[in-house]
Amino acid sequence: MAPPKVYKNFIDGEWVESTSGNTFDDINPANRHELVGMFQKSNARDVEMAVAAAKEAYKAWRLVPAPKRGEILFRAARLLLESKETLAEQMTREMGKVLEETRGDVQEAIDMTFYMAGEGRRQFGQTTPSELQNKFCMSVRSPIGVAALITPWNFPMAIPSWKTMPALICGNTVVLKPAQDTPLSTYNLVQILEEAGVPRGVVNLVTGTGSEVGAPLLRQADVRLVSFTGSTEVGQEVSKVCAASFKHTCLEMGGKNVILVMDDAKLDLAVDGAVWGGFGTTGQRCTAASRVVVDRKVYREFTERFVERARRLKAGNGLDPEVQMGPLINEAQLSAVEKYVEIGKNEGAKLLCGGQRLTGDGYDCGAFYAPTVFGDCDPKMRVAQEEIFGPVVSVIPCDGLDEAIDIGNGVVYGLSSSIYTQDVNKAFKAMREMETGIFYVNASTIGAETHLPFGGTKQTGNGHREAATAALDFYSEWKSIYVDYSGKLQRAQIDNA
Ligand code: NAD
């Protein structure tokens, strides 16, 4: 067997080893004996070098016309498209989700790259009349500087692309710090950007742990922007550290998303949505539907059908086309799920299916857990309040729309929610009342598209949005420009009063 490949950091246009001299392993969660690759176990010195390279490259990159920056992104998007299948296979090997979903992850990066490439010709500002004669007013977007991008493992190419592409099109330079469990997909993205012609130092990649790479990155004085996606606990820490030096900070964090099933819902459709939302990506999506609130009039029927479908899901290695649900990302995440299932049982939630680790042929070498449904949940139970990030769904009975909305909103998070109903009045009321950044009607809580703003309210986010033109508002600053061609002193609010 060929020895495992050792992947390097990308700093100032060169693939380099960490100054630590150490590496860490990228392991397949479906088979812990399979080493996907070895990556640099970087440290603060590597971070410093990457930030210095990004700072230097910013001087020229900010002056490259945005449509020209867009041309590089168009090339990158086409290269991603050409390599889609290989990239998806490698992603399944490093993070476990089924091939269909990793293809979707790569496709999201392709969509985002094409979209932001186009924004190179559309960074519109405003021109507007002045209150004074012979004076011209306009606003333009300006780049900000070096952006530190810290990403989680569950969308290892899509999420880095959500951050990198708008950062670049606006004229910023980038230091990317991918999650330790999934560095390969982000490495692949950076390699494609290099091939597409991104100048040296504009994009830098430093792999390693949160404490050894992420934390020092936040403390770099030359980092002006930090975009973080991950857990609410770490996000809170990121926010505190960045506040000390007034870095612009975009935080996308946890969720406890909800599907509301009304008594007039098409139940087959609602069950499809609950299965996809609850068990897609093994429940490890920030938008996963980990709660389903069901009107009592259809509670029994819905729950029976939902449990039946959950039981039949085939778990296994995501490369197998028959498999519908892959493993959890690692043993620690599996232990977290086990702990929550015990908590649910002790709280009195009714375990309707699953509730155990999968063992036996094909499962023993991986972090596999059975699709799990808790019924008769009280909305205040911890399993109905806290993000579990695994294949565990809590079903909660309710009486009518108003109670469903109250339960739906009764968590600290606010990422995604949805309603299944045939009644347009109920749909519009829920659309208005649900305190989430994303809302669906007759669809599950997952399925965001790249040209709409993405992000959450309450403890999911800090008010910024990713994707769409909304992302440009984070990666650029407005400059308002007044041009006075009157040839005399004109004082706003005074001379024209
Ligand atoms: P995590 O918070 O453990 O790690 C996220 C990233 O932060 C990783 O790269 C990690 O190495 C880094 N990090 C850890 N400690 C750090 C520190 N002190 N300073 C700087 N960086 C540090 O999250 P995770 O386990 O990788 O991802 C799962 C979480 O991400 C879930 O809570 C999920 O809901 C959330 N998520 C949110 C969204 C969203 O858009 N809202 C999308 C995907 C995932």
Boltz pocket constraint, residues with backbone or C-beta under 6 A from the ligand:
constraints:
  - pocket:
      binder: B
      contacts: [[A, 150], [A, 151], [A, 152], [A, 153], [A, 154], [A, 155], [A, 177], [A, 178], [A, 179], [A, 180], [A, 208], [A, 209], [A, 210], [A, 211], [A, 213], [A, 214], [A, 215], [A, 218], [A, 229], [A, 230], [A, 231], [A, 232], [A, 234], [A, 235], [A, 237], [A, 238], [A, 252], [A, 253], [A, 254], [A, 255], [A, 285], [A, 286], [A, 387], [A, 389], [A, 415], [A, 455], [A, 456], [A, 460]]
      max_distance: 6.0
